[in-house]
Amino acid sequence: MRSLYIFFACLLSYASRAEVIVIGKELPYSSIGKSISYLEDKAANLSLQDVFNANRQGRFIKGKDEILNFGNSQAAYWVKIDYIRKDDDKAFLIVDASNIESIDLYTEGLPGNFKRIHTGSLAPPHPDVTTANNYTFSLPSQAQHGRPQTAFLRVQTNNILLVPIKIAVTERLLAGLNAAERFEAIYIGILLALFFFNLSVFVKSRDLTYLYYSLYTITLFIYVIFYIRGYGYLLGDSFRQFVNLHPHLFLGLGTLAGIAFANNFLNLKKYLPSSLKVIKAMEIGWIVVIAMSLLGLKAISANASQLLSSVTTLSIWILGILVYAKGNKTALYYIVAWAFVCLTTLWLVLSLEGLFPISEFSMHITPLGFIMELLLLSQALGDRLKEMKKERVREQVEKLKAQEENLYLVNSQNERLERVVESRTRALKKIVQSLEAANADKTRIFSIIAHDLRSPFNSLISLLSLNDMDLLNFDDVKMLLNDSRKNIDNIHNTLNNLLYWAQSQMKGITTAPSRFNMRILVDDLMMVYQPLIVKKNIRWDFVVNDDQDVFADLNQISLVMRNLIDNAIKFTPHNCFIHIRIWGNSGFIFVDVCNPVAGSLNLDQLTAKEKSEPSYGTANERGVGLGLHLCRDFVEKNKGLLKVSKENECVVLRFNLPKFVDESSSEKEAELMVEA
């Protein structure tokens, strides 16, 4: 009975001029284009019933090549596959191309009952189709053993339509897929390694040639691997559909990067400047292809890219030969490498035009040629890198020679410049120091005025406050005014002296030492501060152990004493005391101002050389924050030193001044000692 079925299958095959494919373990995993037949549906509107009628009318054409080549057409094509199952092993039909936009498989289960499965590069995933870098359909198990069956495959795309079809049982399918994946994994790894290596070289060298090469590699990698070989599915359905909708976007970008690489590598601007117009024209052509691809004109961009690919590869190859003839020896690698691209591109274009049959080898020739080209270009880049290093070494040697010739002149000029800069730097430093000192002096002058006028006027304000509160009768007022007569005179003298001193210091603070007595100075100042002392009920005692005159600037030392007495009154609690002592040794007069303080005492703030923040006294008196800073400066200007210490919960401010030495008395004493 089975022999009878096979006989009828042979008759059916002869009638339709196609073969019946016997599915079994002996069936090789290869394209079956010569064993099937096809029908062109120019309007792409035939129904399955129309296809049955066309089959009965014998309109199907038997395939001539292993892989069906329908060219760049928008028509749909129906492929008829007659097969018979030799055993019960599971069988599969494989469309070994990933870039066909629409695929419909009609398989026969029961006689006359056909099931439709739709898939394609722009179609969503189908549960009955294994979508990878090809489309794998499960053929239905036959209802009757040995009965011939028919499957119809409808394919359509807006690009060059190549349809490699295979049929295999599970064992053959796995072996074939594994062999193909191993082969493709090798050149995928090579492409990625070349991309990352040359990208790293660009990062280190900043040579645009390596950047163009890296872009050329990665964009054509996307076109060849993700589109032609169909591995775009690895990045998801959205990416796979985008690549299949705009494949010539990546082809165009890759070719533009290849043109830029050729321009830089061959140094066309130097060796063949007239060729830049040709380069520009090719770039414009590929930009138009990219624009058409982005607009979705896939069929038009496919025809344009097919023509431009041939023109571009051949033109650049010829330019490489011309540049090599003009003396650019590194172009030899480029010529050999680009020859692989020219040959594989021409082979593919002529095969697509029908001049050569399309076979399994044709499907792999483009990736192989692309890989060989990239490997040889990498060798060319390595040789170019060596030449660049040699050229840089030569340039460095020439620069060193020129530098050695000019070194003596440069050194002499540097020495002169250094001397000029050094002298000018010293002058500028002096100017800056004088400006800083003058600015600091101006600040001190105004601070002194604000500080010194406060205390005398506070004394008068205290007297007036007692009168305003009716605490004084006429006799008391008269008595206090008489007692304050000298105080008022001192205030007047102090103000005049201060203003005269400040005016004289507008061009910088200078010290004019003279002879005066510290006891008299302290007595006069205590009369000024007497009202404040009475107001805070403070006791004070004044001890003089050495009444010898000092030799210093009277105005500056008056300022120092006013600050120290004013601070002592300000920070001494009510009902406490202030102790002032004048003592001396052989060369100096020492002045101590001692008073207790309320709360903790911060010696670091008092001893700091920089000005401190303003502080408040026990009666909320406010300073300006410059008192001790000014005192320290003025004492040092008069060959003394101001020190701050703490003794028995009291703060002691001590400074020293040089004693006045009468030169005439010293000379007489020396004469008497000589006579003796």
MARVOVEX-857050 format. One record per residue (C-alpha): z negated, x negated, y negated; residue in one letter. Coordinates in steps of 0.05 Angstrom, whole numbers, plus 32768, in hexadecimal, padded with zeros to 4 digits. Each point is the difference from the previous one (the first is absolute). Example, Ala and Ser with C-alpha at 12.3 -4.5 7.8 and 13.67 -1.06 7.14 Angstrom:
# MARVOVEX-857050
7F647F0A805Aa 800D7FE57FBBs 
This chain:
# MARVOVEX-857050
800080008000m 7FEE7FC87FCFr 80437FDE800Fs 802280427FEDl 7FDC80017FBDy 80147FB87FF2i 804880128010f 7FFF803A7FCFf 7FE07FD27FCDa 80397FCF8007c 803280397FF6l 7FDB80167FC2l 7FFF7FB97FE6s 804A7FF9800By 800E80417FDCa 7FD97FE97FC2s 80187FB88007r 7FB77FE88003a 7FD67FE68038e 7FC4801D8022v 7FC67FD07FF8i 7FD77FF8803Fv 7FB87FF57FEBi 7FD87FD3802Dg 7FDD7FBD8004k 80447FDE8007e 8017801A7FBBl 7FFC7FC47FD0p 7FDC80067FBDy 803E7FFC7FD5s 8029802B7FD2s 802B80358022i 8034800B7FC9g 803A7FF88031k 7FE48035802Fs 7FF980387FCEi 802D80297FD3s 7FFA801A7FB8y 801A80357FD1l 80077FF97FB4e 7FE3803A7FD8d 801E7FF37FBBk 7FE0803B7FDEa 7FBF7FF58025a 7FFB804A8010n 801080088049l 7FD08026802Bs 7FEE7FF08048l 802E80378018q 80397FE27FD8d 7FF27FBE8022v 800380228044f 8043801D7FEEn 801A7FBD7FE8a 7FE97FE18041n 802680348029r 803E7FF37FD4q 7FFB7FB5800Fg 7FF67FEB7FB7r 7FCA7FCD8010f 80187FB77FFBi 7FE87FCC8031k 7FDB7FC57FE1g 80227FBC8000k 7FC77FD17FEEd 7FBA7FF68019e 7FE580187FBDi 8022803A7FDDl 80177FEE7FB9n 800F803C7FD5f 80047FD97FBFg 7FE780177FBCn 800A804A8004s 7FD9803E7FEDq 801C8026803Ca 7FD58012803Ba 80117FE88045y 7FF180218043w 7FF67FD2803Bv 8006801D8046k 7FD97FDD8038i 800B80158048d 7FCD7FE58031y 7FE4800C8044i 7FBA7FEE8019r 80017FD5803Ek 7FB58008800Dd 7FC380207FE2d 7FEC7FC57FD4d 7FF480137FB7k 803D7FF27FD5a 80087FF37FB6f 803880037FCEl 7FFA7FCB7FC9i 802480007FBDv 7FF77FB77FF2d 800980047FB4a 7FCB80137FCFs 8029800F7FC1n 8026803F8016i 7FE880367FD1e 8009803D802Cs 7FFF8002804Ci 80028040802Ad 7FFB7FFC804Cl 8014803C802Ay 7FE97FF88048t 800E802F803Ae 7FC58017802Ag 8016803B8028l 804B800B8004p 801A80197FBCg 7FBB7FF87FDFn 80007FCA7FCAf 7FC37FE87FDAk 80087FE17FBAr 7FD57FC57FE7i 80097FEA7FB7h 7FED7FBB7FE5t 801D7FC97FD5g 7FEE7FCB7FCCs 7FF480357FCAl 7FE28034802Fa 7FB6800B800Cp 7FE47FE88043p 800F802C803Dh 7FCE80068039p 80377FFB8035d 801E7FC07FE2v 7FE27FBA8001t 80127FE57FBBt 7FFD7FB47FFAa 80397FD27FEFn 802980308029n 7FFC80488019y 7FEC800D8048t 800A8045801Ff 7FE780168044s 8038801E8029l 7FEC80418023p 7FF37FFF804As 803B80218023q 7FF78044801Ea 802A7FEF803Dq 80047FBB801Fh 80417FDD7FF4g 801D80347FD0r 80297FE17FC6p 7FE3800E7FBBq 80197FFB7FBAt 7FDE7FEC7FBFa 801D80067FBBf 7FEB7FD27FC8l 801080127FB8r 7FFA7FC67FCEv 800C7FFC7FB5q 7FEF7FCF7FC8t 80157FEC7FBAn 800D7FB88014n 80277FD98034i 7FF480268041l 7FF67FD3803Cl 7FE68025803Ev 7FE67FD48039p 7FEB802E8039i 7FDB7FEB803Ek 7FE58025803Ei 7FCB7FE2802Ca 7FC78010802Fv 7FB97FEB7FEFt 80037FBC8021e 80427FEC7FE0r 7FEA801C7FBCl 7FC07FD77FFDl 80237FC18016a 803780097FCCg 7FD080107FC8l 7FD47FC58010n 803A7FD08000a 801A801A7FBDa 7FBB7FFF7FE0e 7FF47FB88016r 80427FEA7FE3f 7FF580257FBFe 7FB87FE87FFAa 80197FB87FFEi 802D80087FC5y 7FCF802E7FDCi 7FCC7FC98005g 80327FCD7FE7i 8012802A7FC4l 7FB7800C7FECl 7FEF7FB78009a 803A7FEC7FD3l 7FEB80327FCBf 7FB77FEB7FFCf 80107FB68003f 803180017FC7n 7FD4802F7FD8l 7FC77FCD8006s 80307FC87FEBv 801280297FC2f 7FB7800B7FEEv 7FF47FB58003k 80407FE87FE0s 8011803A7FD1r 80497FF48012d 802680427FF8l 80307FEC8037t 7FC9800B8034y 7FED80427FE0l 804880198004y 80037FE88048y 7FC080258011s 801980407FE0l 80427FF98024y 7FDC7FF88042t 7FD0803A7FF9i 803280337FE4t 80347FF28035l 7FC87FFF8033f 7FF280487FECi 804A80128005y 800E7FDE8042v 7FBE800B8025i 7FE780417FE3f 804480227FF7y 80347FE3802Ei 7FD07FEF8039r 7FD5803D7FF1g 7FBA7FE37FFCy 7FEF80277FC2g 7FD98031802By 7FC97FCC8005l 7FED800F7FB8l 7FFF804B8008g 8032803A7FFDd 800180017FB4s 80157FB87FFBf 803380088039r 8020803B7FDCq 80017FDC7FBDf 80227FC3801Ev 8034802B8023n 800D80287FC1l 80097FC37FD3h 80147FC6802Dp 80317FE17FCFh 7FC87FF97FCDl 7FE37FC8802Af 80447FE48012l 80127FFD7FB6g 7FBE7FE07FEBl 80057FCD8038g 80477FEE7FECt 7FED7FFA7FB7l 7FC87FD08014a 80327FDA802Cg 80307FFA7FC5i 7FC87FE67FD3a 7FEB7FD08036f 80477FE68007a 80067FF87FB4n 7FC07FD67FFDn 800A7FD98040f 80487FED7FF3l 7FF17FF37FB6n 803F80267FECl 7FF07FFA7FB6k 80077FB48005k 80367FF78035y 802A803F7FF8l 7FF080257FBFp 8040802A8003s 7FE580228040s 7FC880227FD9l 803080387FEDk 800E800C804Av 7FB58000800Ei 7FF580327FC7k 8036802F801Ba 7FE27FFF8046m 7FBB800E7FE4e 801B803C7FD9i 8022801B803Eg 7FC07FFD8029w 7FD7801F7FC7i 8031803B8003v 7FF58004804Cv 7FB480017FF6i 800780377FCCa 802B802A802Em 7FCF7FF68039s 7FC680167FD4l 8027803E7FEDl 80088012804Ag 804B7FF28003l 7FF97FDF8044k 804780088019a 801E7FE47FBFi 7FCF7FC67FFDs 800F7FF1804Aa 804B7FF87FF2n 7FF37FD87FC1a 7FCE7FD18022s 802F7FF5803Aq 80367FE87FD1l 7FD17FD97FD2l 7FDE7FDD803Bs 80427FE28016s 80147FEC7FB9v 7FBB7FE37FEFt 7FF67FD7803Ft 80467FE37FFDl 7FFC7FF17FB5s 7FBD7FDD8004i 80177FD7803Bw 803E7FE97FDAi 7FD47FEF7FC3l 7FD47FD5802Dg 803E7FDA8019i 80177FF47FB8l 7FBB7FE97FE9v 7FFC7FCF803By 80457FE57FEDa 7FE67FF47FB9k 7FC77FD38019g 7FC5802D8012n 7FF27FE48045k 7FC78031800Ft 803480388000a 80167FE98046l 7FC580228020y 8010803E7FD9y 804880018015i 7FEE7FFB804Av 7FC980347FFAa 802B80327FD9w 80377FF78033a 7FD680278032f 7FF880387FCEv 804A80027FF2c 801380018049l 7FCE80358015t 800E802B7FC3t 804B7FFD800Bl 7FF7800D804Bw 7FD6803D7FF1l 802E801B7FCAv 803E7FF8802Cl 7FDB801F803Bs 7FED803C7FD5l 804880067FEBe 801480038049g 80237FBD8006l 7FCC7FE78032f 7FDB802A8033p 7FB780117FF3i 7FD27FE78037s 7FB77FED800Be 80107FBB7FE6f 801B801F7FBFs 7FBD80237FF4m 7FDB7FBD8002h 80327FD37FDEi 7FEA80117FB9t 7FB67FF0800Bp 80137FC08026l 802E7FE97FC8g 7FCC80117FCCf 7FCB7FD88025i 802E7FC3800Am 801180027FB6e 7FB780027FEBl 7FED7FC7802El 80387FD47FE5l 7FEF80147FB8l 7FB87FEC800Ds 801B7FBC8017q 80297FFE7FC0a 7FC380107FD6l 7FD97FC98022g 80377FCF7FF1d 800380197FB8r 7FB57FF77FFAl 80077FB78016k 80377FF57FCDe 7FD580217FCAm 7FC67FD28011k 802E7FC37FFDk 801C80187FBDe 7FBA800A7FE5r 7FEC7FBA8017v 803C7FE37FDDr 7FEF80277FC1e 7FB77FE98003q 80167FB88008v 802E80067FC4e 7FC980217FD8k 7FCF7FC98013l 80317FCB7FEAk 800980227FBDa 7FB580087FF9q 7FF57FB7800Ee 80327FED7FCBe 7FDE802B7FCCn 7FB97FF38018l 7FF27FC77FCFy 801880287FC5l 7FD8803D8016v 7FC17FD7800Bn 80047FE17FBBs 800D80437FE0q 7FC6801D8027n 7FD17FCA7FE8e 8014800C7FB8r 7FF8804B8009l 7FBC7FF78021e 7FE87FD67FC6r 801980347FCEv 7FE280398029v 7FBE7FDC8007e 7FFA7FF37FB5s 801480467FEFr 7FD0801C8034t 7FC67FD97FE1r 801480197FBBa 800480478019l 7FBC7FFA8022k 7FE17FE87FC0k 802080397FDAi 7FE880338034v 7FBA7FE37FFFq 7FFD80017FB5s 801A80487FFFl 7FCD80158034e 7FC87FDE7FDBa 8015801F7FBEa 800480458020n 7FBC7FF7801Fa 7FE37FE97FBEd 801B803D7FDCk 7FE0802C8035t 7FBE7FDD7FF7r 800280067FB4i 8006804B8002f 7FCB80048038s 7FD17FD67FD5i 8009802D7FC4i 7FF2803E802Aa 7FC47FDF8021h 7FDE7FE07FC3d 8005803B7FD1l 7FDE802E8031r 7FBA7FE27FFFs 7FF47FF97FB4p 801980467FF3f 7FD6801B8039n 7FC37FE57FDAs 801380257FC1l 8011803F8028i 7FBB7FFD801Fs 7FDF7FFC7FBBl 802A803A7FE8l 7FF18028803Fs 7FB47FF97FF3l 800A80197FB9n 802C803A8017d 7FC980168031m 7FCE80027FC5d 7FD57FCD8024l 7FFB7FD67FC1l 7FE280127FBDn 80167FE27FBFf 7FD17FC68004d 80167FF08047d 804980027FECv 7FF37FD37FC5k 7FD87FD0802Am 80357FFE8037l 80387FF77FCEl 7FDC7FC67FE1n 7FF47FE38045d 8049800B8012s 801B7FE07FC1r 80087FBE8022k 801B8024803Dn 803680217FD6i 80117FBE7FE0d 80067FE18046n 802F80398014i 802A7FF47FC4h 80027FB5800Dn 800E800B8049t 803B802E7FF1l 801D7FD07FCDn 7FF77FC5802En 801F8026803Al 803D80177FD9l 800A7FBB7FE2y 7FFA7FE08045w 802F80338020a 80337FF57FC9q 7FFC7FB58009s 800B8007804Bq 804080287FFEm 80267FC08011k 7FD07FEE8039g 7FB57FF68007i 7FE87FBD7FE7t 7FBA7FE37FFFt 7FE47FE47FBFa 7FBB7FE28011p 7FCA7FF77FCBs 7FB57FF47FFCr 7FD1803B8003f 7FBC8015801Dn 7FFC802E803Cm 7FBA801A7FEEr 801980187FBCi 803D80208020l 7FD680268033v 7FCE80177FCAd 8038801C7FD6d 801F8024803Bl 7FBE801E8017m 7FF7801F7FBCm 80448022800Av 7FED801A8044y 7FB880137FEEq 800F804B7FF7p 801F80028046l 7FC57FDC801Ei 7FD080307FDFv 8029803C8015k 7FFC7FEC804Ak 7FB67FEB7FF8n 80117FBA8019i 7FD27FC57FF6r 801D7FBB7FF4w 7FE67FBA7FF9d 80227FC37FE4f 7FEA7FBA8015v 801C7FC07FE0v 7FF07FBE8024n 80357FD77FDDd 801580107FB8d 80357FCB7FF9q 804480147FE2d 803E8008802Bv 80497FEC7FF2f 802D803B8010a 802B80377FE1d 7FCF802F7FDDl 802D803D8004n 800D7FF8804Aq 7FB77FF38012i 7FEB803B7FD5s 802F802A8029l 7FE17FE48040v 7FB980107FEAm 801280467FE7r 8020800F8043n 7FC57FE68028l 7FCB80237FD5i 802A80407FFEd 80087FFF804Cn 7FB57FF2800Aa 7FEE803C7FD5i 8034802B8021k 7FEB7FF28048f 7FB47FFA7FF5t 7FDA803F8015p 7FD380237FCEh 7FBA7FE27FF5n 80157FBC801Dc 80097FBC7FE0f 80347FCD7FEBi 7FEF7FB68002h 80287FCD7FD7i 7FF27FB68007r 801E7FC37FDDi 7FF37FBD8021w 80237FBE8006g 80097FBC801En 801B7FBE7FE6s 8047801A7FF3g 8001804C8001f 7FDD803E7FE6i 7FF780378035f 7FFA804A7FEFv 7FE480318034d 8006804C7FF9v 7FD780228036c 7FF6804B800Cn 7FF2802F803Bp 8037802F8017v 7FFE8047801Ca 801B80078047g 80257FCB8028s 801F7FC37FE0l 80477FE98011n 80007FB57FF2l 80487FFA8019d 8019802C7FC9q 7FD77FDB7FCBl 80177FBB8018t 804A80128008a 802E7FDB7FD1k 802D803C7FF8e 7FEC80387FD2k 7FD780378021s 8004804B7FFAe 7FD880207FC7p 7FB980148014s 7FCB802F7FE3y 7FBA7FEE7FE9g 7FBF8023800Dt 800B802D7FC3a 8049800C8013n 80187FC97FD1e 80477FEC8011r 801E7FBA7FFDg 80487FE87FFDv 7FFE7FD6803Fg 800F7FBF7FDDl 7FBC7FE97FE8g 7FEC7FCC8034l 80497FEB8007h 80047FEF7FB6l 7FBB7FDF8001c 80147FD38039r 80417FEB7FDDd 7FDE7FF27FBEf 7FC77FD9801Fv 80327FD58026e 80297FF57FC1k 7FC07FE47FE1n 7FF47FCF803Ak 7FCC802B8022g 7FF9802B803Fl 7FE980488009l 7FDA800F8040k 7FE48041801Dv 7FC580028030s 7FCB802F801Bk 7FB67FF17FFAe 7FC980318013n 802B803F7FF9e 80197FE77FBDc 80447FE87FECv 80017FBD7FDBv 803D7FEC7FD6l 7FFC7FB77FECr 80307FD57FD8f 7FFC7FBC7FE1n 801D7FE07FC1l 80037FB67FEBp 7FCB7FEA7FCEk 80147FE97FBBf 7FFF7FB47FFAv 7FF77FE27FBBd 802D7FC28002e 7FDE7FE07FC2s 7FBB8006801Fs 801A7FE38041s 801D7FC47FDCe 7FBD7FF27FDBk 7FD980058041e 80307FD08021a 7FF87FCE7FC6e 7FB480038004l 80037FF4804Bm 802D7FC37FF4v 7FD07FE47FCAe 7FC5800B802Ea 
